[in-house]
Amino acid sequence: MKVVLSRRVKAELASHFEYGVGEFGRPVAERTFARVTHMIERVLPAHPESGTYSADRDIFERVVPNTPFVIFYRLHSNPRGDRHITVTAFFNFSQDRDSFEG
């Protein structure tokens, strides 16, 4: 299954990575973001409905294990039955996510 990252997510990933390098050092940031990459590229496509679904916002929320991050994503399908995932947001646990609409 194809995974698409929104522009917002690409910017958030870069920003959080740079913060991690500055705060914790490159090796720690690289290990942490290897987990994030694994979640986005491997786990979500293999288990797209494994996140917590919010019907009122039509969005899934998935914690990245052993990291301080959470991913918001949507599942899409077309009439032929092809499906893809759009990752719409990437947050640190300490950030306010309540106002995020998706």
Steps between C-alpha positions, in 0.01 A plus 500: 500500500629844407566758774487872419642763735336841501724807467418577860629159612820529300571833670408363844726198458795720403434743784469229766809322369711817516370571849592145602852537361549826688348378825609134516771456236497352151521129601191525724305700240591250228388202712176674589422597144590151375202387712284775351603403146433133574151588623420711194657281232441149638246477782229733370487343152491149650242589768319813381215474750724445804469859619220636713221615268312824564179481297403861559825613333540198268861458607723242668746580778798272558769523767853422383630254764810595697485859377323815618304522172151441365389484136162601356398341171208427270418199287382558145366260240382535144223313315749234383576418863850649502585649838758747621585681823547873539696602809349836592682595823791406721507615863713470809297382802567834669327693221130585516321270252142575607449780251636297206217447252691296247 
